[in-house]
Amino acid sequence: MATTLAEVETAITAVETSGQSSVVDGLQYTRANLAALIQLRDTLKGESDRAAGSRPPFRGFQLSGMGYS
């Protein structure tokens, strides 16, 4: 999982520095979707943290706004 996370980080850097698309001979090539890469990175980080035991397996939530106390 650490290798995949590193690859996603590298891809994000490449998109940020080189742009998401380019035009060659009038044809546009899209390299990546930055938003999708960021979402994937966040998901992988969460999974990695949970696997390492440094993050709870679920998020807490409040019921007080729905009439519960």
C-alpha positions in Angstrom: 0.0 0.0 0.0 2.9 2.4 0.7 4.2 1.9 -2.8 0.8 2.7 -4.3 0.5 5.8 -2.1 4.0 7.0 -3.2 3.0 6.5 -6.9 -0.2 8.5 -6.3 1.8 11.3 -4.7 4.2 11.3 -7.7 1.3 11.5 -10.1 -0.2 14.4 -8.2 3.1 16.3 -8.4 3.4 15.5 -12.1 -0.1 16.9 -12.8 0.5 20.0 -10.7 3.8 20.8 -12.4 3.1 19.7 -16.0 -0.6 20.2 -16.3 -3.4 17.8 -16.8 -3.5 17.7 -20.5 -1.6 18.5 -23.7 -2.3 18.9 -27.3 -0.2 17.1 -30.0 -1.1 17.4 -33.6 -4.4 18.9 -32.8 -5.4 16.0 -30.5 -5.9 16.6 -26.8 -4.5 14.0 -24.4 -5.6 14.1 -20.8 -3.0 12.9 -18.3 -5.0 12.6 -15.1 -7.9 13.9 -13.1 -6.3 15.8 -10.2 -9.4 15.7 -8.1 -9.6 11.9 -8.5 -5.9 11.5 -7.6 -6.4 13.6 -4.4 -9.4 11.5 -3.4 -7.5 8.3 -4.0 -4.5 9.6 -2.0 -6.8 10.5 0.9 -8.5 7.1 0.8 -5.1 5.3 0.7 -3.8 7.4 3.6 -6.9 6.6 5.7 -6.6 2.9 5.0 -2.9 3.0 5.8 -3.6 4.8 9.1 -6.3 2.3 10.1 -4.0 -0.6 9.2 -1.3 0.9 11.4 -3.8 1.4 14.3 -3.3 5.1 14.4 -6.8 5.9 13.3 -10.1 4.5 14.5 -12.0 2.2 12.1 -14.9 4.6 11.8 -15.8 8.2 12.3 -17.9 9.4 15.2 -21.0 11.4 14.6 -23.4 13.5 16.6 -27.0 12.7 17.0 -27.8 15.9 19.0 -28.8 17.8 15.9 -31.5 15.3 15.1 -33.5 15.5 18.3 -31.3 13.1 20.3 -29.3 14.1 23.3 
